[in-house]
Amino acid sequence: QVQLVESGGGLVQPGGSLRLSCVVSGTIFRRNIMGWYRQASGKERELVAGITMDRSVNYADSVKGRFTISRDNAKNTVFLQMNSLKPEDTAVYYCNARPTYPPLNNYWGRGTQVTVSS
């Protein structure tokens, strides 16, 4: 059974930083494309950042230069370092895993709340 467990969310002031972590089990982590998504209240879920098996990364335009995604295959963990946070970054952040071997399912964590407010 594949499980993704996020942590690191919380309340932070504008301009502050948070580091999200997602620990993955039940799959061959190094053979997964990993991503962070977010969903703000009343909005659709959107991709924030993704990282491939060879560590190629991509980011939403709204977070480029502020957020950094990384992975530690030895610890089955993907990270999202978030700096210079803005109120519009407030959302529930979800970890996503896409195995590159069959079955080609799509797995999600339960999410962690990030609130940026003074």
Beta strands, then each sheet from edge to edge (+ up, - down):
strand 1: 3-7
strand 2: 10-12
strand 3: 18-25
strand 4: 32-39
strand 5: 46-51
strand 6: 57-59
strand 7: 67-72
strand 8: 77-82
strand 9: 91-99
strand 10: 107-108
strand 11: 112-116
sheet 1: 1+ 3- 8+ 7-
sheet 2: 2+ 11+ 9- 4+ 5- 6+
sheet 3: 2+ 11+ 9- 10+
end
